[in-house]
Amino acid sequence: MKRKSDINNVFDKARVKRQGGFTLRAIENGVNITRLLIIPMHGYGNAVERNLLKRRVREIFRHCENLIPGYDIVIAVNKVEKENDYFTLKSKIERLLMHNNLITRGIDI
């Protein structure tokens, strides 16, 4: 998401869900793609740490096979998640998405 109107729409109309150090806002966008905005909260760290967080979260979403398309998603990350590695972030974000019905559950055979 890059347009100010899209970002304001998510902040105005989306429900807020908090879990751990994450705040999730998601709203349907009427298109068949999912757009993502990652916001490191105040005090997260220096620019290198903030950019590392953004790269990790984008990669988690890129590999998320069960993500339901058609949503604008804003994830704000608090500084308490600063010490977590990629795999911990991945499990926390997938759990957050699952609780908010943004990913489908796979069928185990």
Secondary structure as UniProt FT lines:
FT   HELIX           4..13
FT   STRAND          15..19
FT   TURN            20..21
FT   STRAND          22..28
FT   STRAND          35..40
FT   TURN            42..43
FT   HELIX           47..62
FT   TURN            65..66
FT   STRAND          71..77
FT   HELIX           79..81
FT   TURN            82..83
FT   HELIX           86..99
FT   TURN            100..101
//
